[in-house]
Amino acid sequence: MSELAGERSAPRGQLPPGSVVAVVVTRHRSAMLVDSLAAMAKQTHPIAHLIVVDNGPDQPARDVVEACGLPATWLPSWRNLGGAGGFALGILQALAMGADWVWLGDDDGHAGGEDALATCLDLAERRGLAAVSPVVADLAEPDRLAFPLRRGLTWHRTRTALLAADGEGDAELLPGIASFFNGALFRASTLDVIGVPDLRLFVRGDEVEMHRRLVRSGLPFGTALHATYLHPYGSDEFKPMLGGRLHAQDPGDATKRYYTYRNRGYLMSQPGMRKIGMLELPRFAWYFLVTRKDPRAFLTWLKLLNQGRAEQFHRAP
């Protein structure tokens, strides 16, 4: 084993045609990683190789990777690259190995069933999709969505409601919407077009930025309604206002707030998101000044937003 990458039964040369390479990013969460990799190892469609990018090798996840039962590469990074840089590194490694498909997963979630990968792959092949993700459901309460999803003009918070909705009249696909770092499957050729996550974003908004690029590419993608990926509930950060008709994302953790607001400033200045960006100032002004009655927090939000617009991507203090 080399100092840079620990390999178990790593393939030599190009992988067989149609190969799926899974990429997982982790940092100091080996207990969660065990469940994530165990679910991958049980998939009915075989994974040709697994790449785990470890952003915290001072508390290494190497033993977990080597014990997962899949041909695997443990790829340590002694500089914390965040989710954005970790997935970028893992995706490039997968492409360099000759993967035709790249399956992405975070360490705090896992596939909701043994057929999650097979369902996504079948749908992508039958319908010529560039990328497809499963429905991301709450790890503790699987019928509840980890993040709300819109079908037609209605936002849904449960899988039952999502599947029952008419939407576009498609029983198996929610087109044009996907969650990329929680079980999404990409064609290698798609990544040639849209690239890899932007290292500068570190965490927060990197997935939205990839989504923006895929939308602008014109390539078809969506969410497979009959595949699931389980993830801790993530909607608590979205604070209601105006009787719940609008929401503002306001993380409780200071570091998460820093990256969320700064990166949002960058995102809202990019092509494809500028119209949405025009609504940010009045919405957050109302949230901070009227709902929270906290002018200082509004000024902090505005400062970070402007840093993002100016592409001042300094790490959080």
C-alpha positions in Angstrom: 0.0 0.0 0.0 1.3 3.5 -0.9 1.4 6.5 1.4 -1.2 8.3 -0.7 -3.8 5.7 -1.3 -4.6 2.4 0.3 -6.1 -0.1 -2.2 -7.9 -3.4 -1.8 -8.1 -5.5 -5.0 -7.7 -2.3 -7.1 -8.2 -3.0 -10.8 -5.3 -2.6 -13.2 -5.9 -0.6 -16.3 -9.3 0.4 -17.6 -12.5 -1.0 -16.0 -14.9 -3.1 -17.9 -17.5 -1.3 -20.1 -20.5 0.0 -18.1 -18.6 0.1 -14.8 -20.0 2.0 -11.8 -17.5 3.6 -9.5 -18.8 4.9 -6.2 -17.3 8.0 -4.5 -17.9 8.8 -0.8 -16.4 11.7 1.1 -15.8 11.4 4.8 -14.2 13.2 7.8 -14.1 11.9 11.3 -17.3 10.0 11.1 -16.2 6.4 10.8 -19.3 5.0 12.6 -21.6 6.6 10.0 -19.3 5.5 7.2 -19.7 1.9 8.2 -23.5 2.0 7.5 -22.9 3.9 4.2 -20.4 1.4 2.8 -22.4 -1.6 4.1 -25.4 -0.4 2.0 -23.2 0.0 -1.0 -21.8 -3.5 -0.6 -25.4 -4.9 -0.6 -26.5 -3.3 -3.9 -27.9 -5.7 -6.4 -26.1 -4.0 -9.2 -22.3 -4.5 -8.7 -20.0 -1.6 -7.9 -16.8 -2.1 -9.8 -14.8 0.0 -7.4 -15.3 2.3 -4.4 -13.3 5.5 -3.7 -13.4 7.0 -0.2 -11.9 10.4 0.1 -10.9 10.9 3.7 -10.7 14.6 4.7 -9.6 13.7 8.2 -6.8 11.1 8.0 -5.6 12.2 11.5 -8.6 10.0 12.6 -8.4 7.6 9.6 -11.3 5.7 8.1 -8.9 3.3 6.4 -9.9 0.2 8.4 -13.6 0.8 7.6 -12.9 1.1 3.9 -10.8 -2.0 3.8 -13.4 -4.0 5.7 -16.4 -3.0 3.5 -16.3 -6.0 1.2 -15.8 -4.0 -2.1 -12.7 -3.4 -4.2 -11.8 0.0 -2.7 -9.4 2.9 -2.6 -8.9 4.9 0.6 -7.7 8.3 -0.6 -6.5 10.5 2.3 -6.3 14.3 2.0 -4.1 15.9 4.6 -5.7 19.2 3.8 -9.5 19.3 4.5 -11.0 19.9 1.0 -14.5 20.0 2.3 -17.3 18.3 0.5 -16.7 20.2 -2.7 -13.0 19.4 -3.0 -13.5 15.9 -1.7 -16.1 15.0 -4.4 -14.0 16.7 -7.0 -11.0 14.6 -6.1 -13.0 11.4 -6.0 -14.8 12.1 -9.3 -11.5 12.8 -11.1 -10.0 9.6 -9.6 -13.1 7.6 -10.8 -12.9 9.1 -14.3 -9.1 8.4 -14.4 -9.8 4.7 -13.6 -12.2 4.5 -16.6 -15.6 4.6 -14.9 -18.6 4.9 -17.2 -20.8 5.8 -14.3 -20.0 7.6 -11.0 -22.2 7.2 -8.0 -21.9 9.8 -5.3 -22.7 9.5 -1.5 -21.9 11.4 1.6 -20.8 9.6 4.8 -23.8 10.5 6.9 -26.4 8.8 4.6 -26.8 5.5 2.8 -28.9 3.8 0.1 -32.5 3.1 1.3 -32.6 -0.3 -0.3 -30.5 -2.9 -2.1 -31.9 -1.9 -5.5 -31.3 1.9 -5.2 -28.3 1.8 -7.6 -30.0 -0.7 -10.0 -33.2 1.4 -10.1 -31.3 4.6 -10.9 -29.1 2.9 -13.5 -32.1 1.3 -15.2 -34.0 4.6 -15.4 -31.0 6.5 -16.7 -30.3 3.9 -19.4 -33.9 3.5 -20.6 -34.6 7.2 -20.7 -31.2 8.5 -21.8 -30.6 10.6 -18.6 -27.3 12.3 -18.0 -27.8 12.0 -14.2 -30.4 10.6 -11.8 -30.7 10.8 -8.1 -32.9 8.8 -5.6 -35.5 10.5 -3.4 -33.6 11.7 -0.3 -35.7 10.6 2.8 -35.2 11.2 6.5 -33.0 8.6 8.1 -35.1 8.5 11.3 -38.5 8.7 9.5 -38.2 7.3 6.0 -41.6 8.5 4.7 -40.6 12.1 5.5 -38.3 13.8 3.0 -35.0 15.0 4.3 -35.4 18.1 2.1 -38.8 19.3 0.7 -39.3 18.6 -3.0 -41.5 20.4 -5.5 -43.7 18.5 -8.0 -45.6 20.8 -10.3 -46.5 23.9 -8.2 -46.6 22.1 -4.9 -43.9 21.5 -2.3 -44.0 18.1 -0.6 -42.5 16.9 2.7 -43.4 13.2 2.6 -42.7 10.5 0.0 -46.3 9.4 0.1 -47.5 12.9 -0.9 -44.7 13.1 -3.6 -45.7 9.8 -5.2 -49.4 10.6 -5.1 -49.0 14.0 -6.8 -49.8 14.3 -10.4 -47.0 16.8 -11.2 -45.8 16.2 -14.8 -47.8 13.0 -15.0 -44.6 10.9 -14.8 -44.9 7.9 -12.4 -41.1 7.2 -12.2 -39.2 10.4 -12.7 -39.3 13.9 -11.3 -37.6 15.8 -14.2 -35.1 18.6 -13.8 -34.7 18.2 -10.0 -32.0 16.1 -8.2 -29.9 15.9 -5.1 -26.4 15.2 -6.2 -24.3 14.3 -3.2 -26.9 11.9 -1.8 -26.9 8.9 -4.1 -26.9 10.6 -7.5 -25.6 8.6 -10.5 -23.7 10.5 -13.2 -22.7 9.4 -16.7 -19.0 10.0 -17.2 -19.8 11.9 -20.3 -22.0 14.2 -18.2 -19.1 15.2 -16.0 -17.1 16.0 -19.2 -19.7 18.7 -19.9 -20.5 20.1 -16.4 -17.2 19.5 -14.7 -16.6 18.7 -11.0 -17.6 20.6 -7.9 -15.9 23.9 -7.3 -13.2 23.5 -4.6 -13.6 27.2 -3.6 -17.0 26.7 -2.2 -15.7 24.1 0.4 -19.1 23.2 1.8 -22.6 24.6 1.4 -23.9 25.5 -2.1 -21.5 23.3 -4.0 -24.3 20.9 -4.8 -26.6 23.8 -5.9 -23.8 25.1 -8.2 -23.4 21.7 -9.9 -27.2 21.6 -10.3 -27.1 25.0 -11.9 -24.4 23.8 -14.4 -26.4 20.7 -15.3 -29.6 22.8 -15.9 -27.7 25.2 -18.2 -26.1 22.3 -20.1 -29.6 21.2 -21.4 -28.8 17.6 -20.5 -31.8 15.6 -19.2 -31.8 14.6 -15.5 -34.1 14.0 -12.6 -35.1 12.2 -9.5 -36.0 8.5 -9.6 -39.2 8.4 -7.6 -38.9 4.7 -6.7 -35.4 4.8 -5.3 -34.4 6.2 -1.9 -31.3 7.4 -0.1 -31.6 7.9 3.6 -30.1 11.1 5.1 -30.5 12.9 8.5 -33.3 15.4 8.4 -32.1 18.7 6.9 -35.1 21.0 6.9 -34.6 22.5 10.4 -32.4 25.2 9.0 -35.2 26.6 6.9 -37.1 29.1 9.2 -40.7 30.0 8.3 -42.0 33.6 8.0 -45.2 35.2 6.8 -47.2 32.3 8.3 -45.0 29.7 6.6 -45.5 31.0 3.0 -41.8 31.8 2.8 -38.7 30.3 4.4 -35.2 31.6 5.0 -32.2 29.3 5.5 -30.5 30.2 8.8 -28.2 27.5 10.2 -27.7 27.4 13.9 -23.9 26.7 13.6 -21.7 29.8 13.0 -19.4 28.0 10.5 -22.3 26.6 8.5 -23.8 30.1 8.5 -20.6 31.6 7.1 -20.3 29.2 4.2 -24.1 29.1 3.5 -24.4 32.9 3.2 -21.1 33.6 1.5 -21.6 30.9 -1.1 -25.2 31.9 -1.6 -23.9 35.3 -2.6 -21.7 33.8 -5.3 -24.4 31.5 -6.5 -27.0 34.2 -6.9 -24.6 36.2 -9.1 -24.2 33.4 -11.6 -26.0 32.9 -14.9 -29.2 30.9 -14.4 -29.7 32.1 -10.8 -29.8 35.9 -11.1 -33.6 36.1 -11.2 -33.8 34.1 -8.0 -31.0 36.3 -6.5 -33.2 39.4 -7.0 -35.6 38.0 -4.4 -32.9 37.3 -1.8 -32.5 40.8 -0.4 -36.2 41.6 0.4 -36.7 38.0 1.7 -33.8 38.0 4.1 -34.3 41.6 5.0 -37.8 40.7 6.1 -36.6 37.6 7.9 -33.8 39.3 9.9 -35.4 42.7 10.5 -39.1 41.8 10.9 -39.2 38.1 11.9 -36.0 37.9 14.0 -35.7 41.6 14.8 -31.9 41.3 14.6 -30.3 44.1 12.5 -26.8 43.0 13.4 -27.5 39.5 11.9 -28.8 41.1 8.8 -25.6 43.2 8.4 -23.5 40.0 8.9 -25.6 38.2 6.2 -25.2 41.2 3.8 -21.4 41.3 4.4 -21.0 37.5 3.7 -23.3 37.8 0.6 -21.1 40.5 -0.8 -18.0 38.5 -0.1 -19.4 35.7 -2.2 -20.4 38.0 -5.0 -16.8 39.3 -5.0 -15.5 35.8 -5.1 -13.6 36.3 -1.9 -13.4 32.6 -1.0 -11.5 32.8 2.3 -12.0 29.9 4.8 -14.2 30.6 7.8 -12.3 32.2 10.7 
